[in-house]
Amino acid sequence: MTHPTSRIPGRRLLHSPGPTPLPDAVLHAMSAQPMDLADPRVDANIAACETGLKRLLQTDASDVFIYAANGHGVWEAVIANLTDTGESVLVPGTGHFSESWAVQAEALGRPVVRTPWREGFAIDAAAVEQALRDDKARAIKAVFAVHTDTASGVTSDIGALRRAIDASGHPALLVADVVASLGAAPFAMDALGVDVAVGASQKGLMCPPGVGFVAVNGPAFAVAERNPSPRFYWDWVRRRNDLSYRKFCGTPPQNLLLGMEAALGLIFGEGVDAVWQRHTQLARAVQAAVEGWREGGALGFFAQDPASRSVSVTTVTVAEGVDVDALRTVARERFQVAIAGGLGPLTGRAFRIGHLGDCNPAMILGAIAGVEAALVAQGVPVGSGGTQRAVMSLAGH
């Protein structure tokens, strides 16, 4: 096996579902020297990011607050602003990431109502509606829903959750985590009736990790204004300010924001509809490959309903005896394709292929062929040609 530090010609393909590859334009934008905070270019850059995020989120009715933080950081911002200690939230089960958000809320003293997670399936909107109907005291303040769970590769129907909340007659706010879906799949915040959207930079937005953001509509902001919970860095009320230093509770992460402005420019330059179509095309190619591989009997789809399989990441289950860590090492070090392993309850049971962000057909074919080579090298039966099926999918056959 090639030693990890040896020089291999060419470029290693990064196909985790985050972080994702960075376009050259984003790298170049981030290479600028930082600016003093009075430089008008600072405010212009922040405004471009705020405006671009609102456009991508399809919201005219929300404030955008940007943090030097990852997705877990903006989860905490939502918890701190919308609830006080002892107030409850409902977290519909989607797998690893819904459970992580629930555990984080509990660690901050917020009781959590969970709806059951059925492995391989999307959020059960009927269970959410029933849980809200059962909350006669209206103790639940918000529903925290993960749009695309990066661990399971399943995308849930946020519109169905809005309808479930409305049907229950419950006043709970709807919060959607779009970390793994924004910039890859359609998400219309205002039309869906989402009160708060939570995102991060390192996936479909084609930026490095380190920037998290929330979009907050009027009713949600009003809840934050009334919320007595102690907070400072995360506080939306404090951050609603025209001064960049106040917007960021300190110095903005300038170079990361310069990269984000460049990335948003690339997305809008390509056209948002075209970006969504490209992600659908690439996801279908990966799914075609998995259809071929699973004929060998050792691999399969974790997401059971084809309609819920995300355009961001495909989670591939493995039979007992397949060493996922060894497979990933061979794929990365020998065939130069970096893929992700299973998370939480899927640890050791699955691997994940990311196909979002700065990705095109040639890159996805390279990833699929590299993974197939690693599977063959590890003695995993792969059926009758996953790579060929991906080629046919991309060719329109």
PyMOL commands that set and color helices and strands:
alter all, ss='L'
color gray80, all
select helices_A, chain A and resi 24-30+40-57+71-82+96-107+125-134+158-168+189-192+218-226+236-239+244-247+254-270+272-296+306-308+324-333+344-346+361-377+386-394
alter helices_A, ss='H'
color red, helices_A
select strands_A, chain A and resi 13-14+62-68+88-92+112-115+140-146+148-149+154-155+173-177+196-200+211-217+299-301+313-318+337-338+340-341+350-354
alter strands_A, ss='S'
color yellow, strands_A
deselect
rebuild
show_as cartoon
